[in-house]
Amino acid sequence: MHVLPRVRELEERFADRLTVVGVHSGKFVTERQTERIAEACDRLNVIHPVVNDRQFRVWRDFAVEAWPTVALIDPEGYLVLVDAGEFDVEKMSTAIEAVSARALERGTLTLGPDPFPAAIPRHEGALRFPTRALLDGGRLLVSDTGHGRVLECAWDAASRSATVTREHGGLTEPRGLAVLGGQVYVADRAGQSVWRLDDDGPARVAGTGVLGSGGIVPGRASSVDLRSPWGLMPWDGGLAVSMAGTHQLWMLDPDAGSLTLMAGNGREEILDAAPHRAALAQPTGLAAMGDGALAFADCETSAVRAMSPDGVRTLVGTGLFEFGDRDGSGDRALLQHCEDVAVHDGVLAVADTYNDRLRRVDPRTRECDAWPGEAGEKGSLREPGGVWSDGATMIVADTGHHRLVVVEDDGSLTEVRIT
């Protein structure tokens, strides 16, 4: 996802000579379904055509070894360069200029508009790919991610309905939400920022809006380049931030304006150890547990893990390429790219995102099974991106269905009506 803005910059800069074709070689099984890829393109505003390389044939033909990798091909079909990782825009621009100049001289390049029509949004409605929601007293807050906004609504618990009272716009990809000291905060994943939603508009409290190029150095939060801040949770007087792009958990003190490391050594893998020595893999959702631990969804390892002063421990999950859909205890259980967790009735409700359902993990026994009722049925949800609970009410952001649902006591789902 970090590469997409760079690709868009090149598409715009060389609109009369560059044709971009994406190749998606999906790691997770769900990511290899053409319809899912189309939905992801819609969600991420990808306008160029994308090949579903589900059998990794293109991957092998180009000898690709890592995600992401970019290849530059000249108009005669010759491979000019292959660049693995988050490529440098200016370096790639120089290469494109050199290739196009040579091609124009040889008469093999015709300048003009892109031959592929730009994709148009496939869904528009009250919500578009919502990823988080929470209740704060009588109001419902929603990260309406596809519309780049946070909605503030009056909540009617009896009718499971909400009336929009305010829209906080101007965001890029709002995800994690938290209320601290009466203030609402939102993690803007693609905007590389954490915002406080003030009466006169969003105020940036962390990040610069620029994607960081490497590890984050603790310091003044407003001057640090972040990498995909995803989840937020009030914690120890501040805000815990799951930084998916650096595989770490950070502590943000909005009042002091400081950012300090909580857990993660920056390597993308699964390793239980003391907080600063442990290895995480794209942590996303966060939940405060009653025993003083902070649970989190470690999505790239399809894991549910917990951090305490003693260290990081894994409840479910074993490795970067170990995923699936299987009940069991501890290492026997399998999830698929889970993105959020919430504490409910003493257990963890897990948004098992790519398995399209809600799972239940007991942090004491490490037992993992389907949530009772409809919520736990495979396919009842569509890539749920968020789950929240205050112990009485549980709300799931049913991202792929563009809706919010309340999980009732019997596990049935009630869609939230938003007006």
Secondary structure, DSSP 8 states (H G I E B T S, - for coil): --SHHHHHHHHHHTTTT----EEE--SSSGGG-HHHHHHHHHHTT--S-EEE-TT-HHHHHTT--SSSEEEEE-TTS-EEEEEESS--HHHHHHHHHHHHHHHHHHT-----S-SS-----S--SS-SS--EEEEETTEEEEEEGGGTEEEEEEEETTTTEEEEEEEE---SSEEEEEEETTEEEEEETTTTEEEEEETTEEEEEE--SS--SS----EEGGG---S-EEEEEEETTEEEEEETTTTEEEEEETTTTEEEEEE--S-BS-B-SSTTT-BBS-EEEEEE-TTS-EEEEEGGGTEEEEEETTEEEEEE---TT----B-EEGGG-B-SS--EEEEETTEEEEEEGGGTEEEEE-TTT-EEEE-TTGGGSTTSSSS--EEEE-SS-EEEEEGGGTEEEEE-TTS-EEE-EE-
